[in-house]
């Protein structure tokens, strides 16, 4: 049997439910190979007998949007292998900064796999509209991209480098998944620096994000992914000695660095890193990325001499004797030495670590293609101030899923450094110390839902004014028959009806938003009703523009007949059923205020995506262009006609044009210019302007058609003054009919 990791694909361990693995290696004291694991007591089963994974299943949870409003959502757990943590299909971000995950657990008693159960999977609240600035949803979109290639790594680094963002545990988990997907399929040499750059950016994460991510083993998975990738890239990046005379290929970052060494080129078998340069030393080279100095170590150097060098931070190398024995024993397999250096110690400390934690830089040495014990000791030298230290330096090793293990005390140390010795390339090494950090398993809430009432107050205030104006219009129509019978007011009443419904809708939505819990069907109905009412309003705006054009530009055209008005009414209230029904039947999920990548895209149920653009945005743009054109043309026509009047009428004409302009601005939907611009440019200021102006339409109609209307004003004056209104109404019936016909040219 060859040495190395061996796997029996047909047999699985009953403890892990995974194919059974053992490592065969040869010790340095005997040439006989041996296994690293005793199989006695381990129950083995045929892998086909054990279920492969936990099956996917759906579940309900809450989405919290702005101001903590709740929406029920149907999400999905994808299938997962035993021991794996599954992430929901739609990302669910928790207050701790973690994504909602669930572990697939193997039950060795009944040979089954089941999803982890617990209270934390009940009544789950996923955050949206988060107050903090995050990169999580950008990373989610990148992970779900159709193609993951070398450009993806550059995009990952660009996202991770964004300033003024809060790094959370979910970012580490998603980024690790992206790196795992890329490194498993792409072995191009130009990818290596980009992967190490992304790893370095991840290792700059704050301690809270790292500690929280340890609950789902993210740091361990990241380290395992990167180390496996770096080993696999050795043959790719190491070229012939004629191309790399020193035999060293290095990639250094300020937290994570890697050195590939081919000793056959120039007898270099290791490296040394210094915090400062010795004044008389000319062999060291300054690295501006790590702000350190480094040099190559040759196999004929002495470990004692290296340990006595001041400013040493870390060093390791193969001595001449050990390297010569390796060449005799396995010259065909042993060609490349790889050394990794890591400066973020928190990635190497488990939350439940009981005794030891690293106190120095962490180093890992790999001898590519060699899995046996070394034919001698390999020194790992760690710098430090030991001249005045009272405690003896303690060496330790770390192997992914285990805590730091104390190895033998340093056999030799000077006032500058301590020497640890390893015999196999299986572990990370560092100087370790006693862990005095208290265990902290509690998940701290670091994310908060965005709270903002400014726009809601503006909307509620505008809606209240509009409802007051609309109420006064309806009250005027009920109390004064002659005003109600004016033919020009038929259009006004229809617009008032749709505006009343919309205003009531928004008042209810804004007033109950903090307390309301909405399910999906409720959201569908809410969005469909709002879409229908908005389309009805758009059509009445268009009809108003047509009638205004006939009134002020084509002056000789008679008033619309009763039959024509019936056609307008039918068209305005029936045509919007068509696009609304199509959206409900074909794309009902577009009403949900959550995008495919899990981001909050609205504060209420309303069409989004293609449904928004084709069923709302496109009709709105058409109506806006027509109404704005009519608005400009009417003013141009009035300016030409009013210029013929005498100067004494200038002030009266100006006031008339001003009143008409304000009416047309609100009535014909020019205020939706703010809405279109706010959607395109994502401007909060334009959104505020739209909320204010669009909700005041009912109040403006009341001012123009009741307060400014002479007959309505006179009727209210007589009614409130206590005079005989019935007599006044009979006396003025004839004159009102005439004035109504005349005034129809100055109303809708």
TIMARGU-724181 format. One line per 3 residues: their letters; for each residue y, x, z of C-alpha. Coordinates in nm, 2 decimals, padded with zeros to 4 digits. Layout:
A = Y,X,Z | ...
% end
This chain:
XXX = 00.00,00.00,00.00 | 00.34,00.14,-00.10 | 00.60,00.17,00.17
XXX = 00.89,-00.07,00.18 | 00.93,-00.45,00.24 | 00.62,-00.64,00.14
XXX = 00.60,-01.02,00.10 | 00.30,-01.25,00.08 | 00.42,-01.53,-00.14
XXX = 00.14,-01.77,-00.07 | 00.15,-01.74,00.31 | 00.43,-01.85,00.53
XXX = 00.50,-01.79,00.90 | 00.46,-02.10,01.11 | 00.75,-01.97,01.31
XXX = 01.01,-01.95,01.03 | 00.84,-02.16,00.75 | 00.94,-01.87,00.52
XXX = 00.71,-01.64,00.32 | 00.57,-01.38,00.56 | 00.73,-01.04,00.53
XXX = 00.64,-00.70,00.68 | 00.78,-00.36,00.63 | 00.55,-00.06,00.57
XXX = 00.69,00.28,00.65 | 00.58,00.63,00.72 | 00.67,00.80,01.05
XXX = 00.80,01.15,01.08 | 00.53,01.26,01.32 | 00.24,01.16,01.10
XXX = 00.18,01.11,00.73 | -00.01,00.78,00.79 | 00.19,00.47,00.69
XXX = 00.22,00.19,00.94 | 00.35,-00.17,00.96 | 00.66,-00.24,01.17
XXX = 00.53,-00.58,01.29 | 00.21,-00.67,01.47 | 00.06,-00.98,01.31
XXX = -00.16,-01.06,01.61 | -00.06,-01.40,01.75 | 00.14,-01.50,01.44
XXX = 00.01,-01.82,01.28 | 00.01,-01.81,00.90 | -00.01,-02.12,00.67
XXX = -00.02,-02.18,00.30 | 00.34,-02.22,00.19 | 00.25,-02.53,-00.01
XXX = 00.15,-02.70,00.31 | 00.50,-02.67,00.45 | 00.79,-02.88,00.31
XXX = 01.03,-02.67,00.11 | 01.35,-02.82,00.23 | 01.53,-03.09,00.41
XXX = 01.59,-03.37,00.16 | 01.95,-03.48,00.08 | 02.08,-03.78,00.25
XXX = 02.41,-03.98,00.27 | 02.61,-04.06,00.58 | 02.94,-04.22,00.69
XXX = 03.23,-04.05,00.84 | 03.61,-04.09,00.89 | 03.88,-03.92,00.69
XXX = 04.21,-03.87,00.89 | 04.51,-03.87,00.67 | 04.88,-03.85,00.75
XXX = 04.98,-04.00,01.08 | 04.61,-04.01,01.18 | 04.54,-04.32,00.97
XXX = 04.16,-04.35,00.93 | 03.95,-04.42,00.62 | 03.57,-04.46,00.61
XXX = 03.40,-04.24,00.35 | 03.05,-04.20,00.22 | 02.95,-03.83,00.20
XXX = 02.62,-03.65,00.12 | 02.42,-03.38,00.29 | 02.26,-03.17,00.00
XXX = 01.91,-03.04,00.04 | 01.87,-02.71,00.24 | 01.59,-02.47,00.32
XXX = 01.46,-02.42,00.67 | 01.71,-02.22,00.88 | 02.00,-02.28,00.64
XXX = 02.33,-02.46,00.72 | 02.42,-02.72,00.47 | 02.78,-02.80,00.38
XXX = 02.87,-03.16,00.29 | 02.92,-03.25,-00.08 | 03.28,-03.35,-00.01
XXX = 03.43,-03.08,00.22 | 03.48,-03.21,00.58 | 03.72,-03.00,00.77
XXX = 03.71,-03.02,01.15 | 03.98,-02.95,01.41 | 03.82,-02.62,01.49
XXX = 03.87,-02.49,01.14 | 03.50,-02.51,01.06 | 03.35,-02.71,00.78
XXX = 03.11,-02.98,00.90 | 02.76,-02.82,00.86 | 02.41,-02.92,00.95
XXX = 02.11,-02.70,01.01 | 01.77,-02.76,00.85 | 01.52,-02.71,01.13
XXX = 01.15,-02.63,01.10 | 00.92,-02.79,01.36 | 00.62,-02.57,01.41
XXX = 00.43,-02.83,01.61 | 00.39,-03.08,01.33 | 00.47,-02.85,01.03
XXX = 00.77,-03.05,00.92 | 01.14,-02.99,00.84 | 01.41,-03.21,00.97
XXX = 01.79,-03.22,00.99 | 01.95,-03.12,01.32 | 02.05,-03.42,01.53
XXX = 02.32,-03.46,01.79 | 02.63,-03.65,01.90 | 02.85,-03.42,01.69
XXX = 02.71,-03.59,01.38 | 02.82,-03.93,01.50 | 03.17,-04.07,01.44
XXX = 03.27,-03.75,01.26 | 03.65,-03.73,01.18 | 03.74,-03.50,00.89
XXX = 04.09,-03.39,00.86 | 04.32,-03.44,00.55 | 04.70,-03.40,00.52
XXX = 04.69,-03.11,00.75 | 05.02,-02.98,00.90 | 04.92,-02.61,00.87
XXX = 04.93,-02.44,00.53 | 04.57,-02.36,00.43 | 04.38,-02.20,00.14
XXX = 04.06,-02.39,00.22 | 04.08,-02.65,-00.06 | 04.17,-02.39,-00.32
XXX = 03.86,-02.19,-00.22 | 03.65,-02.51,-00.24 | 03.77,-02.57,-00.59
XXX = 03.69,-02.21,-00.68 | 03.34,-02.24,-00.54 | 03.28,-02.56,-00.74
XXX = 03.39,-02.40,-01.06 | 03.15,-02.43,-01.35 | 03.15,-02.05,-01.41
XXX = 03.14,-01.79,-01.13 | 03.21,-01.45,-01.28 | 03.40,-01.13,-01.22
XXX = 03.73,-01.32,-01.28 | 03.63,-01.54,-00.99 | 03.64,-01.24,-00.75
XXX = 04.00,-01.16,-00.87 | 04.10,-01.52,-00.81 | 03.93,-01.51,-00.47
XXX = 04.13,-01.20,-00.37 | 04.45,-01.36,-00.50 | 04.39,-01.67,-00.29
XXX = 04.30,-01.47,00.02 | 04.62,-01.27,-00.02 | 04.86,-01.57,-00.01
XXX = 05.12,-01.51,00.25 | 05.22,-01.75,00.53 | 04.88,-01.92,00.54
XXX = 04.65,-01.98,00.83 | 04.30,-01.83,00.79 | 04.03,-02.05,00.94
XXX = 03.65,-02.03,00.98 | 03.59,-02.25,00.68 | 03.77,-01.99,00.46
XXX = 03.52,-01.72,00.57 | 03.22,-01.95,00.50 | 03.34,-02.06,00.16
XXX = 03.44,-01.71,00.05 | 03.10,-01.57,00.17 | 02.93,-01.83,-00.05
XXX = 03.14,-01.73,-00.35 | 03.06,-01.36,-00.30 | 02.69,-01.44,-00.25
XXX = 02.68,-01.63,-00.58 | 02.86,-01.35,-00.77 | 02.68,-01.05,-00.63
XXX = 02.34,-01.20,-00.69 | 02.40,-01.23,-01.07 | 02.66,-00.97,-01.18
XXX = 02.58,-00.60,-01.15 | 02.86,-00.46,-01.36 | 03.03,-00.15,-01.22
XXX = 03.38,-00.28,-01.26 | 03.30,-00.57,-01.02 | 03.23,-00.34,-00.72
XXX = 03.59,-00.25,-00.63 | 03.69,-00.62,-00.66 | 03.40,-00.73,-00.43
XXX = 03.50,-00.46,-00.17 | 03.86,-00.57,-00.19 | 03.77,-00.93,-00.13
XXX = 03.54,-00.82,00.16 | 03.83,-00.62,00.30 | 04.06,-00.92,00.29
XXX = 03.80,-01.13,00.47 | 03.76,-00.87,00.74 | 04.14,-00.90,00.81
XXX = 04.08,-01.25,00.94 | 04.21,-01.33,01.28 | 03.97,-01.32,01.58
XXX = 03.97,-01.69,01.63 | 03.85,-01.76,01.27 | 03.58,-01.49,01.31
XXX = 03.46,-01.61,01.65 | 03.45,-01.97,01.53 | 03.26,-01.88,01.21
XXX = 02.99,-01.71,01.42 | 02.86,-02.06,01.51 | 02.72,-02.08,01.16
XXX = 02.64,-01.70,01.13 | 02.91,-01.65,00.86 | 02.98,-01.28,00.96
XXX = 02.61,-01.20,00.96 | 02.56,-01.36,00.62 | 02.87,-01.18,00.48
XXX = 02.75,-00.84,00.60 | 02.40,-00.89,00.48 | 02.53,-01.01,00.14
XXX = 02.76,-00.71,00.10 | 02.51,-00.45,00.22 | 02.24,-00.58,-00.01
XXX = 02.48,-00.57,-00.30 | 02.60,-00.22,-00.22 | 02.24,-00.09,-00.21
XXX = 02.17,-00.26,-00.54 | 02.47,-00.10,-00.71 | 02.38,00.26,-00.63
XXX = 02.20,00.32,-00.96 | 02.47,00.15,-01.15 | 02.78,00.34,-01.02
XXX = 02.62,00.68,-00.98 | 02.64,00.86,-01.31 | 02.53,01.20,-01.43
XXX = 02.66,01.51,-01.25 | 02.84,01.62,-01.57 | 03.06,01.31,-01.53
XXX = 03.10,01.32,-01.15 | 03.08,01.70,-01.06 | 03.13,01.64,-00.69
XXX = 02.85,01.38,-00.70 | 03.06,01.14,-00.49 | 03.18,00.79,-00.59
XXX = 03.40,00.63,-00.33 | 03.58,00.30,-00.28 | 03.81,00.29,00.02
XXX = 03.99,00.00,00.18 | 04.17,-00.01,00.51 | 03.88,-00.20,00.68
XXX = 03.57,-00.16,00.46 | 03.49,00.15,00.26 | 03.18,00.28,00.08
XXX = 03.07,00.63,-00.03 | 02.79,00.70,-00.29 | 02.67,01.06,-00.28
XXX = 02.43,01.24,-00.51 | 02.35,01.57,-00.33 | 02.19,01.72,-00.64
XXX = 02.54,01.76,-00.80 | 02.72,01.98,-00.54 | 02.50,01.98,-00.22
XXX = 02.73,01.72,-00.06 | 02.52,01.51,00.18 | 02.79,01.34,00.39
XXX = 03.15,01.26,00.47 | 03.40,01.31,00.76 | 03.70,01.10,00.83
XXX = 04.00,01.22,01.03 | 04.30,01.04,01.18 | 04.52,01.35,01.12
XXX = 04.50,01.66,00.92 | 04.46,02.00,01.08 | 04.74,02.23,00.99
XXX = 04.52,02.51,00.86 | 04.27,02.28,00.69 | 04.29,02.26,00.31
XXX = 03.96,02.08,00.24 | 04.07,01.73,00.35 | 04.22,01.48,00.12
XXX = 04.47,01.21,00.23 | 04.39,00.84,00.15 | 04.70,00.62,00.14
XXX = 04.49,00.30,00.16 | 04.33,00.38,00.49 | 04.60,00.61,00.61
XXX = 04.34,00.87,00.70 | 04.21,01.21,00.58 | 03.86,01.27,00.46
XXX = 03.64,01.55,00.34 | 03.29,01.60,00.20 | 03.02,01.76,00.42
XXX = 02.77,02.00,00.27 | 02.41,02.02,00.39 | 02.45,02.37,00.53
XXX = 02.72,02.28,00.78 | 02.66,02.26,01.15 | 02.68,01.93,01.34
XXX = 02.82,02.12,01.65 | 03.10,02.26,01.44 | 03.19,01.92,01.30
XXX = 03.19,01.77,01.65 | 03.44,02.03,01.76 | 03.70,01.95,01.50
XXX = 04.01,01.77,01.64 | 04.12,01.43,01.50 | 03.77,01.35,01.39
XXX = 03.71,00.97,01.36 | 03.36,00.95,01.22 | 03.12,01.18,01.03
XXX = 02.75,01.18,00.91 | 02.54,01.40,00.68 | 02.19,01.52,00.61
XXX = 02.12,01.87,00.73 | 01.97,02.13,00.50 | 01.63,02.11,00.66
XXX = 01.60,01.73,00.65 | 01.72,01.71,00.29 | 01.48,01.98,00.18
XXX = 01.19,01.79,00.34 | 01.30,01.47,00.18 | 01.30,01.64,-00.16
XXX = 00.95,01.77,-00.11 | 00.82,01.43,00.02 | 00.99,01.19,-00.22
XXX = 01.20,01.37,-00.47 | 01.15,01.10,-00.74 | 01.27,00.82,-00.51
XXX = 01.55,00.99,-00.31 | 01.86,01.05,-00.52 | 02.16,00.86,-00.37
XXX = 02.30,00.85,-00.02 | 02.52,00.55,00.06 | 02.75,00.54,00.37
XXX = 02.95,00.23,00.47 | 03.23,00.23,00.71 | 03.37,-00.08,00.89
XXX = 03.67,-00.10,01.12 | 03.67,-00.47,01.23 | 03.44,-00.46,01.53
XXX = 03.45,-00.84,01.58 | 03.23,-00.90,01.28 | 02.96,-00.71,01.46
XXX = 02.97,-00.90,01.79 | 02.78,-01.22,01.84 | 02.93,-01.49,02.05
XXX = 02.64,-01.49,02.29 | 02.63,-01.11,02.31 | 02.53,-01.03,02.67
XXX = 02.56,-00.66,02.73 | 02.71,-00.42,02.47 | 02.98,-00.43,02.20
XXX = 03.09,-00.15,01.97 | 03.38,00.07,02.08 | 03.41,00.29,01.77
XXX = 03.41,00.25,01.39 | 03.08,00.11,01.27 | 02.88,00.31,01.02
XXX = 02.57,00.24,00.81 | 02.38,00.50,00.61 | 02.13,00.41,00.34
XXX = 01.90,00.64,00.15 | 01.85,00.44,-00.16 | 01.48,00.40,-00.24
XXX = 01.35,00.54,00.09 | 01.22,00.31,00.37 | 01.02,00.55,00.58
XXX = 01.13,00.74,00.89 | 01.33,01.05,00.81 | 01.15,01.38,00.85
XXX = 01.40,01.47,01.11 | 01.71,01.35,01.29 | 02.03,01.25,01.10
XXX = 02.35,01.29,01.31 | 02.62,01.02,01.33 | 02.93,01.17,01.49
XXX = 03.20,00.95,01.64 | 03.53,01.09,01.75 | 03.70,01.02,02.08
XXX = 03.87,01.17,02.38 | 03.59,01.27,02.60 | 03.75,01.56,02.78
XXX = 03.90,01.34,03.05 | 03.65,01.05,03.02 | 03.43,00.98,03.32
XXX = 03.17,00.78,03.13 | 02.90,00.93,02.91 | 02.92,00.82,02.54
XXX = 02.65,00.57,02.47 | 02.50,00.52,02.12 | 02.39,00.18,01.99
XXX = 02.24,00.01,01.69 | 02.29,-00.33,01.54 | 02.06,-00.52,01.30
XXX = 02.23,-00.84,01.18 | 02.06,-01.11,01.38 | 02.01,-00.91,01.70
XXX = 02.25,-00.80,01.97 | 02.36,-00.43,01.99 | 02.08,-00.23,02.14
XXX = 02.14,00.08,02.35 | 01.97,00.38,02.21 | 01.94,00.72,02.37
XXX = 02.26,00.86,02.52 | 02.45,01.11,02.32 | 02.26,01.44,02.35
XXX = 02.57,01.64,02.27 | 02.93,01.57,02.29 | 03.25,01.77,02.30
XXX = 03.60,01.68,02.40 | 03.65,01.56,02.04 | 03.33,01.37,01.95
XXX = 02.99,01.25,02.04 | 02.67,01.28,01.84 | 02.42,01.00,01.79
XXX = 02.10,01.05,01.61 | 01.90,00.81,01.39 | 01.56,00.83,01.23
XXX = 01.57,00.54,00.99 | 01.82,00.37,00.76 | 01.78,00.02,00.90
XXX = 02.07,-00.04,01.13 | 02.44,-00.01,01.18 | 02.54,00.25,01.44
XXX = 02.84,00.29,01.67 | 02.93,00.40,02.02 | 02.89,00.10,02.24
XXX = 03.03,-00.01,02.58 | 02.98,-00.28,02.83 | 03.08,-00.63,02.71
XXX = 03.34,-00.76,02.96 | 03.45,-01.04,02.73 | 03.38,-01.38,02.87
XXX = 03.15,-01.61,02.67 | 03.34,-01.88,02.49 | 03.14,-02.15,02.32
XXX = 03.41,-02.42,02.32 | 03.55,-02.51,01.98 | 03.93,-02.48,02.01
XXX = 04.14,-02.73,01.81 | 04.36,-02.52,01.58 | 04.43,-02.78,01.31
XXX = 04.65,-03.08,01.34 | 04.71,-03.39,01.12 | 05.06,-03.40,00.96
XXX = 05.29,-03.64,01.14 | 05.59,-03.76,00.95 | 05.78,-04.09,00.98
XXX = 06.10,-04.02,00.78 | 05.98,-04.16,00.46 | 05.80,-04.45,00.64
XXX = 06.13,-04.54,00.82 | 06.32,-04.53,00.49 | 06.05,-04.75,00.32
XXX = 06.04,-05.00,00.61 | 06.42,-05.01,00.63 | 06.46,-05.07,00.25
XXX = 06.18,-05.33,00.25 | 06.35,-05.51,00.54 | 06.68,-05.53,00.36
XXX = 06.50,-05.64,00.04 | 06.31,-05.91,00.23 | 06.63,-06.03,00.38
XXX = 06.80,-06.05,00.04 | 06.49,-06.22,-00.11 | 06.48,-06.47,00.18
XXX = 06.85,-06.56,00.12 | 06.78,-06.61,-00.25 | 06.49,-06.84,-00.18
XXX = 06.70,-07.02,00.09 | 06.98,-07.07,-00.16 | 06.74,-07.21,-00.42
XXX = 06.59,-07.45,-00.17 | 06.93,-07.57,-00.03 | 07.13,-07.60,-00.35
XXX = 06.96,-07.79,-00.63 | 07.23,-07.73,-00.89 | 07.21,-07.36,-00.85
XXX = 06.83,-07.38,-00.86 | 06.83,-07.57,-01.19 | 07.03,-07.31,-01.38
XXX = 06.81,-07.20,-01.67 | 06.90,-06.84,-01.63 | 06.76,-06.83,-01.28
XXX = 06.40,-06.89,-01.39 | 06.37,-06.52,-01.47 | 06.53,-06.43,-01.14
XXX = 06.28,-06.64,-00.94 | 05.98,-06.47,-01.10 | 06.12,-06.13,-01.03
XXX = 06.20,-06.23,-00.68 | 05.84,-06.36,-00.64 | 05.68,-06.03,-00.74
XXX = 05.93,-05.83,-00.54 | 05.86,-06.05,-00.23 | 05.48,-05.98,-00.27
XXX = 05.53,-05.61,-00.31 | 05.78,-05.58,-00.02 | 05.55,-05.77,00.21
XXX = 05.26,-05.55,00.10 | 05.45,-05.23,00.19 | 05.58,-05.36,00.52
XXX = 05.23,-05.44,00.63 | 05.09,-05.11,00.50 | 05.36,-04.90,00.68
XXX = 05.37,-05.10,01.00 | 04.99,-05.10,01.05 | 04.91,-04.75,00.91
XXX = 04.86,-04.58,01.25 | 04.61,-04.84,01.38 | 04.43,-04.95,01.08
XXX = 04.07,-04.84,00.99 | 03.99,-04.91,00.63 | 03.65,-04.91,00.46
XXX = 03.60,-04.83,00.09 | 03.58,-05.20,-00.02 | 03.91,-05.26,00.16
XXX = 04.06,-04.97,-00.02 | 03.95,-05.09,-00.36 | 04.10,-05.43,-00.30
XXX = 04.42,-05.28,-00.16 | 04.46,-05.05,-00.46 | 04.38,-05.32,-00.72
XXX = 04.64,-05.56,-00.57 | 04.91,-05.30,-00.56 | 04.83,-05.19,-00.92
XXX = 04.85,-05.55,-01.04 | 05.18,-05.63,-00.87 | 05.34,-05.31,-00.99
XXX = 05.24,-05.38,-01.35 | 05.37,-05.74,-01.32 | 05.70,-05.59,-01.20
XXX = 05.71,-05.35,-01.49 | 05.66,-05.63,-01.74 | 05.94,-05.84,-01.58
XXX = 06.17,-05.53,-01.60 | 06.09,-05.51,-01.97 | 06.15,-05.88,-02.03
XXX = 06.48,-05.85,-01.84 | 06.58,-05.56,-02.07 | 06.50,-05.77,-02.37
XXX = 06.71,-06.07,-02.24 | 07.00,-05.84,-02.14 | 07.00,-05.69,-02.48
XXX = 07.02,-06.03,-02.64 | 07.29,-06.14,-02.40 | 07.53,-05.84,-02.42
XXX = 07.47,-05.69,-02.76 | 07.34,-05.97,-02.99 | 07.59,-06.22,-02.85
XXX = 07.53,-06.51,-03.11 | 07.16,-06.55,-03.02 | 07.10,-06.87,-02.83
XXX = 06.95,-06.88,-02.48 | 06.57,-06.86,-02.46 | 06.41,-07.20,-02.49
XXX = 06.18,-07.35,-02.23 | 05.88,-07.27,-02.45 | 05.99,-06.91,-02.49
XXX = 06.03,-06.87,-02.11 | 05.68,-07.01,-02.06 | 05.55,-06.74,-02.29
XXX = 05.73,-06.47,-02.10 | 05.60,-06.60,-01.77 | 05.24,-06.61,-01.90
XXX = 05.26,-06.26,-02.04 | 05.41,-06.11,-01.73 | 05.15,-06.26,-01.49
XXX = 04.84,-06.24,-01.71 | 04.86,-05.91,-01.91 | 04.83,-05.69,-01.60
XXX = 04.49,-05.84,-01.52 | 04.35,-05.64,-01.82 | 04.42,-05.28,-01.70
XXX = 04.35,-05.37,-01.34 | 04.01,-05.52,-01.42 | 03.92,-05.21,-01.63
XXX = 04.00,-04.97,-01.35 | 03.80,-05.18,-01.10 | 03.50,-05.20,-01.32
XXX = 03.51,-04.85,-01.47 | 03.67,-04.62,-01.21 | 03.70,-04.79,-00.88
XXX = 03.67,-04.47,-00.69 | 04.01,-04.36,-00.83 | 04.16,-04.60,-00.57
XXX = 04.05,-04.37,-00.29 | 04.32,-04.14,-00.16 | 04.09,-03.83,-00.17
XXX = 04.05,-03.60,-00.46 | 03.71,-03.45,-00.58 | 03.78,-03.13,-00.39
XXX = 03.85,-03.32,-00.07 | 04.23,-03.29,-00.07 | 04.45,-03.58,00.04
XXX = 04.64,-03.70,-00.27 | 04.81,-04.01,-00.14 | 04.90,-04.19,00.18
XXX = 04.76,-04.53,00.06 | 04.50,-04.67,-00.18 | 04.63,-04.64,-00.53
XXX = 04.48,-04.53,-00.87 | 04.46,-04.16,-00.92 | 04.34,-03.92,-01.20
XXX = 04.30,-04.07,-01.55 | 04.33,-04.42,-01.42 | 04.67,-04.35,-01.28
XXX = 04.79,-04.19,-01.60 | 04.66,-04.45,-01.84 | 04.70,-04.77,-01.63
XXX = 05.02,-04.69,-01.43 | 05.20,-04.38,-01.55 | 05.19,-04.45,-01.92
XXX = 05.31,-04.82,-01.90 | 05.58,-04.71,-01.65 | 05.71,-04.44,-01.89
XXX = 05.72,-04.69,-02.18 | 05.91,-04.94,-01.97 | 06.14,-04.67,-01.84
XXX = 06.23,-04.54,-02.19 | 06.30,-04.89,-02.32 | 06.50,-05.00,-02.02
XXX = 06.70,-04.68,-02.01 | 06.78,-04.71,-02.38 | 06.89,-05.07,-02.33
XXX = 07.10,-04.96,-02.03 | 07.28,-04.69,-02.23 | 07.32,-04.91,-02.53
XXX = 07.47,-05.20,-02.34 | 07.73,-04.98,-02.17 | 07.82,-04.83,-02.51
XXX = 07.86,-05.17,-02.66 | 08.07,-05.30,-02.37 | 08.29,-04.99,-02.38
XXX = 08.37,-05.05,-02.75 | 08.43,-05.42,-02.70 | 08.64,-05.39,-02.38
XXX = 08.86,-05.13,-02.54 | 09.02,-05.41,-02.74 | 09.16,-05.58,-02.43
XXX = 09.50,-05.52,-02.29 | 09.57,-05.26,-02.03 | 09.62,-05.52,-01.76
XXX = 09.26,-05.60,-01.78 | 09.13,-05.24,-01.73 | 09.07,-05.27,-01.36
XXX = 08.89,-05.60,-01.39 | 08.68,-05.46,-01.68 | 08.59,-05.15,-01.48
XXX = 08.48,-05.35,-01.18 | 08.28,-05.58,-01.41 | 08.11,-05.28,-01.57
XXX = 08.04,-05.12,-01.23 | 07.88,-05.44,-01.10 | 07.67,-05.47,-01.41
XXX = 07.57,-05.10,-01.40 | 07.45,-05.13,-01.04 | 07.25,-05.45,-01.13
XXX = 07.09,-05.30,-01.44 | 07.01,-04.97,-01.25 | 06.81,-05.16,-00.99
XXX = 06.69,-05.46,-01.20 | 06.56,-05.26,-01.50 | 06.37,-05.01,-01.30
XXX = 06.59,-04.70,-01.36 | 06.51,-04.61,-01.00 | 06.16,-04.53,-01.11
XXX = 06.31,-04.22,-01.27 | 06.30,-04.08,-00.92 | 05.94,-04.18,-00.89
XXX = 05.84,-04.02,-01.21 | 06.03,-03.70,-01.13 | 05.88,-03.69,-00.78
XXX = 05.53,-03.71,-00.92 | 05.59,-03.44,-01.18 | 05.78,-03.19,-00.97
XXX = 05.61,-03.28,-00.63 | 05.96,-03.30,-00.48 | 05.99,-03.46,-00.13
XXX = 06.37,-03.52,-00.19 | 06.30,-03.72,-00.50 | 06.03,-03.91,-00.32
XXX = 06.28,-04.00,-00.05 | 06.53,-04.12,-00.31 | 06.26,-04.33,-00.48
XXX = 06.15,-04.48,-00.15 | 06.51,-04.58,-00.07 | 06.63,-04.71,-00.41
XXX = 06.31,-04.89,-00.52 | 06.28,-05.09,-00.20 | 06.64,-05.21,-00.22
XXX = 06.59,-05.42,-00.54 | 06.56,-05.75,-00.36 | 06.88,-05.69,-00.16
XXX = 07.07,-05.59,-00.48 | 06.96,-05.91,-00.65 | 07.09,-06.11,-00.35
XXX = 07.43,-05.94,-00.36 | 07.47,-05.99,-00.74 | 07.32,-06.34,-00.79
XXX = 07.43,-06.50,-00.46 | 07.72,-06.32,-00.31 | 07.89,-06.24,-00.64
XXX = 07.81,-06.57,-00.80 | 08.10,-06.81,-00.77 | 07.90,-07.13,-00.76
XXX = 07.65,-07.01,-00.50 | 07.93,-06.86,-00.29 | 08.13,-07.18,-00.31
XXX = 07.82,-07.39,-00.21 | 07.75,-07.17,00.09 | 08.12,-07.18,00.19
XXX = 08.13,-07.56,00.18 | 07.79,-07.59,00.36 | 07.89,-07.35,00.64
XXX = 08.24,-07.50,00.67 | 08.10,-07.85,00.76 | 08.24,-08.03,00.46
XXX = 08.07,-08.32,00.27 | 07.85,-08.10,00.05 | 07.68,-08.39,-00.13
XXX = 08.01,-08.52,-00.25 | 08.13,-08.18,-00.36 | 07.80,-08.13,-00.55
XXX = 07.85,-08.46,-00.74 | 08.21,-08.39,-00.82 | 08.13,-08.05,-00.96
XXX = 07.82,-08.13,-01.15 | 07.98,-08.15,-01.49 | 08.19,-07.84,-01.44
XXX = 07.89,-07.65,-01.30 | 07.68,-07.73,-01.61 | 07.96,-07.59,-01.83
XXX = 08.02,-07.29,-01.61 | 07.64,-07.23,-01.58 | 07.62,-07.22,-01.96
XXX = 07.91,-06.98,-01.98 | 07.79,-06.77,-01.69 | 07.45,-06.73,-01.85
XXX = 07.60,-06.46,-02.06 | 07.67,-06.26,-01.74 | 07.34,-06.31,-01.57
X = 06.98,-06.24,-01.64
% end
